[in-house]
Amino acid sequence: MTIARSRSADQIQTHVEPGIRALLDRLDPGNRLVAGYQLGYWDADGSPADCRGKGLRPTLALLSAGAAGATPEAGVPAAAAVELAHNFSLLHDDVMDGDTERRHRPTAWTVFGVGAAILAGDALIGLAHEALAEAPGGGPAAHRLALDVRALVAGQAADLSFERRDDVTLGECLQMAGDKTAALLACSCALGAILCEGSPALVDGLSRFGWHLGLAFQLVDDLLGIWGDPQRTGKPVGSDLRARKRSIPVVRAVTSGDPNGRKLAELYRSPEPLTDDEVARASALIEATGAREGTERQAGQEVERARDELDALDLPAEVRAEFLDIATFITGRDH
């Protein structure tokens, strides 16, 4: 299953994308160009393009509205808001991480400059809050988005701080992943129901489902950052290792007490850029500690916890089925 094949994902193009494009039209020409490039709607010269992301978060937001018994149209402000918030974070992350490629094309900062990318990210998070503030009864939804964006920012701050440390614990790494990724997935799963006045029990259950799903997503993302196929991920082989990221498999390995983990820690302390051979060696050392297998196993466990949360909720059959399909997609994806 791919996200693009789900019924709610089809509604992204028919309902959500027009709403996002209308919001982008509120921006000044410069920020509009960069923001639309980031979202994959057009190229750097403004000509039409089709380089969109997976649409995971807006799909979850539409399903969240459906869980509350609302129509897809009612969930559009929530779906637009989480997609804009997500791309706000990507624009800033690419600058901070120095990433030069996303979705198989140059990142926005490499095309338009660092300042332009930062400003476009600022513009997108502003539009996300506008989308919710202007929706009927959108106050609680806007407040929830603000809380989860604050967690996202805290997670990114922790991620950056890890680059200056060689004593990061697995618990710290998982907390960072919870803030940086799981918080916005939890928001996506809850926001449509909040906007459509779902019950507190429904909102809380969907939020917990999304949090476990988000942690599984980050675990898989960390695996792909080391072992993903560049043709599918759009990033070089071992990109996270080259950047010496303290991702979950890396931290799991270096804190394992295994001699191979200590060798990996020594390699990470080297001041020189890692060569291709050293990237391959680092990857092999992680596997030798069992950290790859352990991370894969934890991702599967988080998906099971997400399913358990869903089982406890009274949901329309079609909504439940699509949520479950997305949970399966999370751990089986290759990009």
C-alpha positions as CSV (number, residue, x, y, z in Angstrom):
1,M,0.0,0.0,0.0
2,T,1.2,3.5,-0.7
3,I,-0.3,6.6,0.8
4,A,-1.2,7.8,-2.6
5,R,-3.7,5.0,-3.1
6,S,-5.9,5.6,-0.1
7,R,-9.3,7.3,-0.5
8,S,-8.4,10.1,2.0
9,A,-5.1,10.6,0.1
10,D,-7.0,11.1,-3.1
11,Q,-8.9,13.8,-1.3
12,I,-5.6,15.7,-0.7
13,Q,-5.6,16.7,-4.3
14,T,-9.3,17.5,-4.6
15,H,-9.8,19.3,-1.3
16,V,-6.5,20.1,0.6
17,E,-4.2,21.2,-2.2
18,P,-6.5,23.9,-3.5
19,G,-6.8,25.2,0.1
20,I,-3.0,25.3,0.5
21,R,-2.6,27.0,-2.8
22,A,-5.1,29.7,-1.8
23,L,-3.2,30.3,1.4
24,L,0.1,30.5,-0.5
25,D,-1.5,33.2,-2.7
26,R,-1.7,35.4,0.4
27,L,2.1,35.6,0.5
28,D,4.4,38.1,-1.1
29,P,5.8,36.9,-4.5
30,G,9.2,35.9,-3.1
31,N,8.0,33.8,-0.2
32,R,5.2,32.3,-2.3
33,L,7.8,31.1,-4.8
34,V,10.0,29.5,-2.2
35,A,7.1,28.0,-0.3
36,G,5.5,26.5,-3.4
37,Y,8.9,25.1,-4.5
38,Q,9.2,23.4,-1.1
39,L,5.8,21.9,-1.3
40,G,6.6,20.6,-4.8
41,Y,3.9,22.6,-6.7
42,W,6.4,24.4,-9.0
43,D,10.0,24.6,-9.9
44,A,12.4,27.5,-9.0
45,D,11.2,29.5,-12.0
46,G,7.6,29.0,-11.1
47,S,6.8,26.5,-13.8
48,P,4.4,23.6,-12.7
49,A,6.0,20.6,-11.0
50,D,4.9,17.4,-9.3
51,C,7.4,16.8,-6.5
52,R,5.0,16.5,-3.6
53,G,5.7,14.6,-0.4
54,K,3.9,11.5,0.8
55,G,1.0,13.5,2.1
56,L,1.0,11.4,5.3
57,R,0.1,14.2,7.8
58,P,-2.8,15.8,5.9
59,T,-4.2,12.3,5.2
60,L,-4.2,11.5,8.9
61,A,-5.9,14.8,9.6
62,L,-8.7,14.1,7.1
63,L,-9.2,10.6,8.6
64,S,-9.3,12.3,12.1
65,A,-12.2,14.4,10.9
66,G,-13.9,11.3,9.5
67,A,-13.4,9.6,12.9
68,A,-15.5,12.4,14.4
69,G,-18.2,11.7,11.8
70,A,-17.5,14.8,9.7
71,T,-17.0,15.2,5.9
72,P,-13.6,15.5,4.4
73,E,-14.2,19.1,3.6
74,A,-14.6,19.9,7.3
75,G,-11.2,18.6,8.0
76,V,-9.4,20.6,5.2
77,P,-8.2,23.4,7.5
78,A,-6.6,20.8,9.8
79,A,-5.0,18.9,6.9
80,A,-3.7,22.1,5.4
81,A,-2.3,23.3,8.7
82,V,-0.3,20.1,9.5
83,E,1.1,20.0,6.0
84,L,2.2,23.6,6.2
85,A,3.7,23.1,9.7
86,H,5.5,20.0,8.5
87,N,7.1,21.9,5.6
88,F,8.0,24.8,7.8
89,S,10.1,22.3,9.8
90,L,11.6,20.8,6.7
91,L,12.7,24.2,5.3
92,H,14.5,25.0,8.6
93,D,15.9,21.5,9.2
94,D,17.5,21.4,5.7
95,V,19.3,24.7,6.5
96,M,20.4,23.5,9.9
97,D,21.5,20.1,8.7
98,G,23.1,21.3,5.5
99,D,21.1,18.9,3.4
100,T,21.3,19.6,-0.3
101,E,18.7,17.2,-1.7
102,R,15.1,16.4,-0.8
103,R,12.5,14.5,-2.8
104,H,15.1,14.0,-5.5
105,R,15.8,17.7,-6.2
106,P,17.9,20.5,-4.6
107,T,16.7,21.7,-1.2
108,A,15.2,25.2,-1.2
109,W,18.1,26.9,0.6
110,T,20.5,25.7,-2.0
111,V,18.4,27.2,-4.7
112,F,17.1,30.5,-3.1
113,G,19.6,31.0,-0.3
114,V,19.5,30.4,3.5
115,G,17.7,33.6,4.3
116,A,14.9,33.0,1.8
117,A,14.4,29.4,3.0
118,I,14.1,30.5,6.6
119,L,11.7,33.2,5.8
120,A,9.5,30.9,3.7
121,G,9.4,28.5,6.6
122,D,8.3,31.3,8.9
123,A,5.6,32.2,6.3
124,L,4.3,28.6,6.2
125,I,3.9,28.3,10.0
126,G,2.0,31.6,10.0
127,L,-0.3,30.3,7.3
128,A,-0.9,27.1,9.2
129,H,-2.2,29.1,12.2
130,E,-4.3,31.3,9.8
131,A,-6.0,28.2,8.4
132,L,-7.1,27.1,11.8
133,A,-7.9,30.5,13.3
134,E,-10.3,31.2,10.3
135,A,-12.1,27.8,10.6
136,P,-15.4,27.7,12.6
137,G,-14.5,26.8,16.1
138,G,-10.8,26.6,15.2
139,G,-9.4,28.0,18.5
140,P,-8.8,24.7,20.3
141,A,-7.2,23.2,17.1
142,A,-4.9,26.2,16.7
143,H,-3.9,25.9,20.4
144,R,-3.1,22.2,19.9
145,L,-1.0,22.9,16.9
146,A,0.9,25.5,18.8
147,L,1.7,23.1,21.6
148,D,2.9,20.4,19.2
149,V,5.0,22.8,17.1
150,R,6.6,23.9,20.4
151,A,7.5,20.2,21.1
152,L,8.8,19.9,17.5
153,V,11.1,22.9,18.0
154,A,12.3,21.4,21.3
155,G,13.1,18.1,19.5
156,Q,15.0,19.9,16.8
157,A,17.0,21.8,19.5
158,A,17.9,18.5,21.2
159,D,18.9,17.0,17.9
160,L,21.3,19.9,17.2
161,S,22.7,19.7,20.7
162,F,23.5,16.0,20.2
163,E,26.0,16.9,17.5
164,R,28.2,18.5,20.1
165,R,28.0,15.5,22.5
166,D,29.3,12.0,22.5
167,D,27.4,10.9,25.7
168,V,23.8,10.9,24.3
169,T,21.7,8.2,25.9
170,L,19.1,6.1,24.1
171,G,16.4,7.6,26.4
172,E,17.4,11.1,25.3
173,C,17.4,10.0,21.7
174,L,13.9,8.5,22.0
175,Q,12.6,11.7,23.8
176,M,14.0,13.8,21.0
177,A,12.3,11.6,18.4
178,G,9.0,11.9,20.3
179,D,9.2,15.6,20.3
180,K,10.6,16.1,16.8
181,T,8.5,13.6,14.9
182,A,5.8,11.9,17.0
183,A,4.3,15.2,18.3
184,L,3.3,16.4,14.9
185,L,2.0,12.9,13.9
186,A,-0.1,12.9,17.1
187,C,-1.3,16.4,16.2
188,S,-2.2,15.2,12.7
189,C,-4.3,12.3,14.1
190,A,-6.1,14.5,16.6
191,L,-6.5,17.8,14.8
192,G,-9.4,17.0,12.5
193,A,-11.3,15.5,15.4
194,I,-10.6,18.6,17.5
195,L,-11.8,20.9,14.7
196,C,-14.9,18.8,14.2
197,E,-15.8,18.7,17.9
198,G,-15.0,15.0,18.5
199,S,-15.2,13.8,22.1
200,P,-12.2,14.2,24.4
201,A,-11.9,10.4,24.6
202,L,-11.7,10.2,20.8
203,V,-9.2,13.0,20.5
204,D,-7.0,11.5,23.3
205,G,-7.1,8.0,21.7
206,L,-6.3,9.3,18.2
207,S,-3.5,11.4,19.7
208,R,-1.9,8.3,21.4
209,F,-2.3,6.3,18.2
210,G,-0.5,9.1,16.3
211,W,2.3,9.4,18.8
212,H,3.2,5.7,18.6
213,L,2.8,5.9,14.8
214,G,5.2,8.9,14.8
215,L,7.8,7.2,16.9
216,A,7.7,4.2,14.5
217,F,8.0,6.6,11.6
218,Q,11.2,8.1,13.1
219,L,12.7,4.7,13.9
220,V,12.2,3.6,10.2
221,D,13.4,7.0,9.0
222,D,16.6,6.5,11.0
223,L,17.1,3.1,9.5
224,L,16.6,4.5,6.0
225,G,19.1,7.3,6.8
226,I,21.8,4.5,7.0
227,W,20.6,1.7,4.9
228,G,18.0,3.2,2.5
229,D,18.3,3.0,-1.3
230,P,19.3,6.5,-2.6
231,Q,17.1,5.9,-5.6
232,R,14.1,5.7,-3.2
233,T,15.1,8.0,-0.4
234,G,16.6,10.8,-2.5
235,K,19.6,10.9,-0.1
236,P,23.2,9.5,-0.5
237,V,24.0,6.1,0.9
238,G,24.7,6.4,4.7
239,S,23.8,10.1,4.7
240,D,23.2,10.2,8.4
241,L,26.5,8.5,9.1
242,R,28.4,11.0,6.9
243,A,26.7,13.8,8.9
244,R,27.6,11.9,12.2
245,K,24.0,12.1,13.3
246,R,23.2,10.6,16.7
247,S,20.3,8.7,15.3
248,I,18.6,5.9,17.2
249,P,20.5,3.0,15.7
250,V,23.8,4.8,16.2
251,V,23.1,5.7,19.9
252,R,21.7,2.2,20.5
253,A,25.0,0.8,19.1
254,V,27.4,3.0,21.0
255,T,25.6,2.5,24.3
256,S,25.3,-1.2,23.9
257,G,28.5,-2.1,25.7
258,D,29.5,-4.2,22.7
259,P,33.1,-3.7,21.5
260,N,31.8,-2.9,18.0
261,G,29.9,0.0,19.6
262,R,33.0,1.3,21.1
263,K,34.8,1.2,17.7
264,L,31.8,3.1,16.2
265,A,32.2,5.8,18.9
266,E,35.9,6.1,18.1
267,L,35.0,6.5,14.4
268,Y,32.5,9.2,15.2
269,R,35.0,11.1,17.2
270,S,37.3,11.5,14.2
271,P,37.6,15.2,13.2
272,E,37.9,14.3,9.5
273,P,34.9,13.7,7.1
274,L,34.0,10.0,6.8
275,T,35.2,8.3,3.6
276,D,33.0,5.9,1.7
277,D,34.9,3.0,3.3
278,E,34.4,4.5,6.8
279,V,30.7,4.9,6.1
280,A,30.5,1.3,5.1
281,R,32.5,0.3,8.2
282,A,30.3,2.3,10.5
283,S,27.2,0.7,9.0
284,A,28.7,-2.8,9.6
285,L,29.6,-1.9,13.2
286,I,26.1,-0.9,14.0
287,E,24.7,-4.1,12.5
288,A,27.3,-6.1,14.5
289,T,26.0,-4.7,17.8
290,G,22.4,-5.8,16.9
291,A,21.3,-2.1,16.9
292,R,19.8,-2.4,13.4
293,E,17.7,-5.4,14.4
294,G,16.8,-3.8,17.7
295,T,15.6,-0.6,16.0
296,E,13.5,-2.6,13.5
297,R,11.9,-4.6,16.3
298,Q,11.1,-1.4,18.3
299,A,9.5,0.1,15.2
300,G,7.2,-2.9,14.9
301,Q,6.4,-2.7,18.6
302,E,5.4,0.9,18.3
303,V,3.1,0.1,15.4
304,E,1.4,-2.6,17.5
305,R,0.9,-0.1,20.3
306,A,-0.6,2.3,17.8
307,R,-3.0,-0.5,16.6
308,D,-4.0,-1.3,20.2
309,E,-5.0,2.4,20.7
310,L,-7.1,2.2,17.6
311,D,-8.8,-1.0,18.7
312,A,-10.0,0.8,21.8
313,L,-11.9,3.5,19.7
314,D,-15.3,3.3,18.2
315,L,-14.6,4.4,14.6
316,P,-16.4,4.1,11.2
317,A,-15.1,0.9,9.5
318,E,-13.6,2.8,6.5
319,V,-11.7,5.2,8.7
320,R,-10.4,2.4,10.9
321,A,-9.2,0.5,7.8
322,E,-7.3,3.4,6.4
323,F,-5.7,4.2,9.7
324,L,-4.5,0.6,9.8
325,D,-3.3,0.7,6.2
326,I,-1.2,3.7,7.1
327,A,0.2,2.0,10.2
328,T,1.3,-0.9,7.9
329,F,2.8,1.5,5.4
330,I,4.9,3.2,8.1
331,T,7.1,0.1,8.8
332,G,7.1,-1.2,5.3
333,R,8.1,2.0,3.5
334,D,11.4,2.4,1.6
335,H,11.5,6.2,1.4
